[in-house]
Structures are given as C-alpha cells and as structure tokens.
Amino acid sequence: MKITKVFPLVALFFAGLIASCSTDDATKDASQSFDAKTRPQPYSASAVNLRTAANFAILSKSGITNVYPSVITGNIGSSPITGAAILLTCPEVVGSIYSVDAAGPACKITDASRLTTAVGDMQTAYTDAAGRINPNFLNLGAGNIGGLTLSPGLYKWTTPVNIPTDITLSGSATSVWIFQVSGTLTMGSAVRVHLVGGAKAKNIFWQVSENVLLGTTSHFEGTILGQTLIALNTGATINGRLLAQTAATLQTNTITKPN
C-alpha cells in the first residue's frame, strides 16, 4: 500500500520538474533568438552631444549645392570653404546663413569664428558616435534593414546599410538611437522612416563613414553625421540635420531642424 501511494507522488514530482525545465529552455531560446522586429532591448546611453553644431540644419566643410527651390528651417553654414560655395538663396532658408567671408547669399552673416567652432563640434560629435562600444545590435539584417521596426539602442554595421522599404523607430520621447555605419547609407525612392510611441528625431543619430544618399521623395528622421558627402535626391525630406564633413547636395528638398 505504501509503495502504491508513493509512486504517483514521485511521478508527479518528476513531471513537474520536466515541465519546469522545458519552460526555462523555451524562455532561454526565445531570448537568444530575438527578432529586432518584435523584441525591444533596453538602452540607457546618452544622446550624442552636438554642442554648437546643434544650432544648424545644414553644416558642411566644402559647400552646399542646391536645385531651386528647397525649404530649410534652421541655420546653415559652410567652413572653411568660401561662402560662394553656399548655393541656397535667402528666401529658401528660415534661419541664418553663415559664411566665413563676404561671399555667398546676400542675407549671409559673416562669422568665421562661429563656423570654425561649429565644424569642430561636428567632428567631435562624429568621433563620439563612432566611438560608442558594446552595440546592442551588430550587422542587423546583413545591412538591409528595410521593413524592420527598430527599438532604441546602439546599432553597428561593418558593411554598407540599405533601406529599400519603410522602417519604423519605436520608443519613447527620451529613447536614443545611435547607428554606426562603416560604409555607405542608401535610402530608396519614396521610402520613409516612421517614428512611433513618442520617438523624437532629436534623439536619433546616424554616423556614416562614407556617402549618404536619400532617394527621390523619401523621408528621413534624425541627425546625419557624415564623414563624406550627404546627397538628397529630388523631393527628399528630412526632419533632422545634415552635418557633412565634405559637401551637402540638395534638389528641391525640405529640411527641418528638430527642436
């Protein structure tokens, strides 16, 4: 009688133990096979400090070309190249146009010292963004991130990055995204970056070591810290900044500096 009563209890104990292990294994597997589309990752790093470069919608070292008309909300400037390389007109800019000399648009403000400081801050910000370590996501999508919903975090690619279809950045008003791209960044025509959950463009930073190209009528969000050329095709818009260590090229674009 005693044996008959004990065996069911033992069987019940081992059944519970096996079920518990199975549950633990399933949870572990789910966390290890995380999908960036659905599983948010905690990230508490600070935003990139742009310092005085934050005052500009467009800042470049070798000029700003333009196909009229563009609409720029925010200050623009170029240094050390002459103001003659700034090809935007006064009516296209809701803000100030800064030049290192007397050349440039008629409404320009000549302030070489301000520009030298801002360009230095732009380069410091680039180095800061590029130097962040321990990425939450490494080589996500092998460089093709079209269709993804991206949670806050530090993203790093050792390859070019291509955005052929819409992407979504989902987070709160204080969430930070830093994207490190060791190569080009290319966005397709009519493709959009969507912000949901209160995400803010001012907290999004794209550090790109090679050329950036935003396709025709595309829409982008965040500050681009480009080591080389930043080029916008016809009708492309951005809620953010173009901070280029070479040139910025525009074609009837709308650029709005985040508050």
N, C-alpha and C positions, 0 to 999 in steps of 0.2 A: 504493500500500500504506500509506503513511504517513497519507494522508487517511482511508482506511478505518478505521485504528486510532484516529485522533484523535476522529472524530465520536461514536462511542459514549461516549468519556470525557467529552466536552463535554455530551452529552445526559444522562449520569448525574449530572454536576455540577449542571446546572440543575434536574433533577428533585428532587435533594436539597434545593437552595435553596428551591424552591417548597414542598416539604413542610414545611420548617422554618418558613417564613413563615406557612403555613396553621396550623401548630400554635401559633405565637405569637399569631396573631389569635384563634384559638379560646380560648386561655387568657385573653387580654385581655377578650374578650366575656363569658366566664363570670364574671370578677371584676366587671365593670361591671354585669352583670345579676343581682347577688347576690340570693338569696332568704333572707329572715330565718328561714325555717323550717329551713334546712339549713346555711347557711354562717356559722360563728362569726366574730365580729370581735374583735380584740384590744382590751382596755381595761384600763388600769392606774391609773385615777384612784382617789383615796382615798374611803372612805365618808364620809357626812355626819356631822360631829361634833355629836351631840345634847347634849353636856355633861350638865348635871343633869337635863334633860328625859328622858334615857335611863332614869332611875330609875322612870318612870311607865308604866303600861299605858294609862291614860287621863288626859289633861290637857286642860283646856278653860278658856276665859275667861268663858263665860256659862252654865255649868251642865251637868249630866249627868242626863238623864231616863232612866227605865227602866220596862219592864214586867216584873214579877217572874215567875220567877226568872232571873237571869243569873249567870254564874260568871266572876269576874275574878281572874286570877292576876297580881299585880303591884300597885303602888301606884296610887292615883287621887287627883285633886285638881282644884280649880277656883278661879280667881282672875282678876280682882278681885271677882267676884260673891260674895255671901254663901254660907256653907255650906248654907243652906236650899235652894239650887238643886242640891245633890247628892242625888239620889233613890235611890241604891243603898243597900241595907241592909247592916249589918255582916256577917251570915252569907254574903253573896254575894261578899265580897272576901277573897281570900287575900293579904293585904298590908295596907298602911296607907292610911287615908283622911285626906287633909289638907284643912283648911278654913282660911279667913282669919279666922274668928271663932268664937264659941261655938255658932253654929247648925250643923245638919247631923246626920248619924247619931251615935248615942250613943258609938261607939268612935272617933270622929274625933280627930285630933291637930291642935290649933290652932297653925299655924305660917305666918303671913302672909309672913314674910321668905323662907322656903324656897320658897314658891309664887311669889312675885314673881321670884325668881331663875330658877326653872324655866320660867316663862312667857316671860321674856326670852330664855332659851336656846332655847326652842321657836321663837320668832320669828327668832332668829339662824340657826337651822338651816334654817328655811324659806327665808330670804334666800340662804343658801349654796347650797341645792339649786336654787333658781330661777335663780341667777346662773352656774351652770356653762355653759361655752360649748363650741362645736365639737361638736355632737351626732354620735354615730355613726349615728343613725337619725332622720330628720326626717319627721314626719307619716306614719309607717308605717301602712299599711292604711287611709289616709284617716280614721284614728281608730277603725276597727273592727279589733280585734286578736284576735277570737275564733278559736280553733283554732291559733294560732301557737306555735312554740317560740322563745323569746327568749334569745339569747346575752347575756352580760354587756355592758354599755355604757351610754352616756348617750342616752336617748330623749327627743325633744321633739315635742310636738304643739301646733299653733296652733289646734286645734279641740277640742271635747269628745272623750272617749275612751269607747268602749262595749266591754264584754266579754260578748258574748252566749253564748259557749260556752267550754269549758275552755281554759286556756293553760298552757304549761309554761315554767319558767325553768331553763335547763340551764347549769351551771357548777360550779366547784369551791368548796370551803369558804371560799376567800378572794376569790371573784369578787364584783364590785359591780355593782348595777343602780341607776340613778337615772332616774326617769320624771318628766318635766316636762309638766304638763297645763294648758294655757291654756283652761280651761273645766271642765265637769263630768266626773266619773268615775262611770260606772254599770256595775254588775255584775249579770248576770241571776240569776234564781232557780235554785238548785241548781248553779250554775256553780262551778268550783274552779280555784284556782291550784295547780299541781303544781311541786314542786322536785325536780330530779334531778341526779345527778352530784356530790352533796355540797353543793349550794347552800344557803345559810343565810338565814333570814328577817332576821337582824340586819343583813345587808348589802344589803337591798332598801329603797328609799326612793321613795315616791310623793308628789311635790309637786303639789298640786292647787289651782288658784286659785278654783274655785267648789265647789258642793256635791258631796259624795261619797255614793253610795247603794250599799250592798251588799244584794243581793236575798235573798229568803227561802231559808234553809238553804244559802246559798252559803258558800264557804270562801276566805279571802284570806290572803296572806302578805306581810309587810313592814310597815314604819312608814309611816303616812299622815300627811303634813304638810299639813293642810288650812287654807286661809285663811278658810274659812267652815264650814258645817255638815258634820259626818260622821254619817250615819244608817245604822243597821243594821236591816234588816227581821227578822221573826220567825225565830229559829233560826240566823241567820248566825253564823259563827265566824271568828276571825282569830288567826293566830299572828303577832303584831306589836304595834303601838301605834296608838292614836288620839290624835293631837296636833292639837286643833282650836282655831282662833283665835276661834270662836264656840262653839256647843254640840255636844255628842255625845249622840245619842239611841239608846237600846237597847231591844230587845224580846226578852227571853229569849235572850240571846246568850252565847257563850263567847269570852273574850278572854284570850290568854296572852302575856305579855311575853316576848320572846326573851331567852335568856341572853347 
